[in-house]
């Protein structure tokens, strides 16, 4: 009786770890591998304790239970709760660059490496230099505006 509890416990614990790996912490593979080892060891012990006919039965039962759990979880929509459904459709400076003009001056609010943020007319925009690195607090002017891209260069005092 104790052997049965041990074998069934190992197999169920292993399957539980595999489910935890798939649902709660996907991508780590460690928990899933440990679950696979526990299930495999439970199946091995069923062969060792009870012989090949019971071992095959436990192996088939474990496979069927795994398949049932997988099918039920897919049909119940459990996986859709973990899927990313939203998408970011906005763009940087979308429509805002129309309020600016070339040669307009502003000040960097972050380091430009070569992309960063600058303030023009009390609004913050994402800007890009032609490859130069600028520190925060530098005066810049707009050299070119392309769709939603604002190109700047440092203003020499």
C-alpha positions in Angstrom: 0.0 0.0 0.0 2.8 2.4 0.9 4.5 1.7 -2.5 1.3 2.7 -4.4 1.1 6.0 -2.5 4.7 6.7 -3.2 4.4 5.9 -6.9 1.2 7.8 -7.4 2.5 10.8 -5.3 5.7 11.0 -7.4 3.8 10.9 -10.7 1.2 13.5 -9.6 3.8 15.8 -8.1 5.8 15.6 -11.3 2.7 16.4 -13.4 1.9 19.2 -11.1 5.4 20.7 -11.5 5.1 20.4 -15.3 1.8 22.3 -15.2 3.3 24.9 -12.9 6.1 25.3 -15.4 3.8 25.7 -18.3 1.3 28.1 -16.7 3.0 30.1 -14.1 6.7 30.2 -14.8 7.2 29.4 -18.5 10.6 29.6 -20.0 12.6 28.5 -16.9 12.6 24.8 -17.9 14.1 23.9 -14.5 10.8 23.3 -12.8 9.5 21.4 -15.8 12.6 19.2 -15.9 12.3 18.5 -12.2 8.6 17.6 -12.8 9.6 15.3 -15.6 12.2 13.6 -13.4 9.7 13.1 -10.6 7.1 11.6 -13.0 9.7 9.4 -14.7 11.0 8.2 -11.4 7.5 7.4 -10.3 7.0 5.3 -13.5 10.3 3.6 -13.0 9.4 2.7 -9.4 6.1 1.2 -10.6 8.1 -1.1 -12.9 10.5 -1.9 -10.0 7.9 -2.5 -7.3 5.1 -4.1 -9.2 6.5 -5.5 -12.4 6.2 -4.7 -16.1 2.4 -5.1 -16.5 1.6 -2.6 -13.7 4.5 -0.4 -14.9 3.0 -0.2 -18.4 -0.4 0.5 -16.9 1.1 3.4 -14.8 3.0 4.7 -17.9 -0.2 4.6 -20.1 -2.3 6.2 -17.3 0.2 9.0 -16.8 0.2 9.7 -20.6 -3.6 9.7 -20.7 -3.8 12.0 -17.7 -1.3 14.3 -19.2 -3.2 14.4 -22.5 -6.5 15.0 -20.8 -5.0 17.9 -18.7 -3.5 19.4 -21.9 -6.8 19.2 -23.9 -8.9 20.5 -21.0 -6.6 23.4 -20.4 -6.7 24.4 -24.1 -10.5 24.0 -24.5 -11.2 25.9 -21.3 -9.3 28.9 -22.5 -6.8 28.9 -19.7 -4.0 29.8 -22.1 -5.7 32.9 -23.4 -5.6 34.4 -20.0 -1.8 34.4 -20.2 -1.5 35.7 -23.8 -0.7 39.3 -24.6 -3.7 40.6 -26.6 -3.0 44.4 -26.6 -0.7 46.1 -29.1 0.9 49.5 -29.0 -0.3 51.3 -32.1 1.0 54.8 -31.4 4.3 56.2 -32.6 6.9 58.5 -31.1 6.0 62.2 -31.6 2.9 61.3 -33.6 1.3 64.4 -34.8 3.4 66.6 -32.4 6.2 67.4 -34.8 3.7 69.5 -36.8 3.9 72.1 -34.0 7.6 72.6 -34.5 9.7 74.2 -37.2 13.3 74.0 -38.3 15.8 76.3 -36.6 13.6 76.3 -33.5 15.7 76.1 -30.3 15.2 74.1 -27.2 17.2 72.3 -24.4 18.0 68.7 -23.9 16.3 67.1 -20.8 18.2 63.8 -21.1 21.5 62.8 -22.6 21.4 62.3 -26.4 23.3 59.1 -27.2 22.4 60.0 -30.1 18.7 59.7 -29.3 17.1 61.3 -26.2 14.6 63.9 -25.1 14.6 67.6 -25.6 12.1 70.4 -24.6 10.7 72.8 -27.2 7.9 75.3 -26.3 7.4 73.6 -22.8 6.8 70.2 -24.4 9.1 67.2 -24.4 9.9 65.4 -27.7 12.1 62.5 -28.6 15.0 63.8 -30.7 18.0 62.5 -32.6 21.4 64.0 -33.3 23.4 63.2 -36.4 25.6 60.9 -34.3 27.0 63.4 -31.7 26.5 62.7 -28.0 25.1 65.6 -26.0 24.6 65.9 -22.3 21.4 67.0 -20.6 21.0 70.7 -20.3 22.6 71.6 -23.7 21.0 74.1 -26.0 19.9 72.5 -29.3 18.2 73.6 -32.5 16.0 71.6 -34.9 17.8 70.9 -38.2 15.3 68.6 -39.9 11.9 67.2 -39.3 10.9 63.9 -41.1 7.4 62.6 -40.4 7.8 61.9 -36.6 11.6 62.2 -36.4 13.1 65.4 -35.1 16.8 65.9 -35.8 18.8 68.4 -33.7 22.3 69.8 -33.3 24.0 71.6 -30.5 23.8 75.4 -30.6 27.2 77.0 -30.3 27.1 80.0 -28.0 
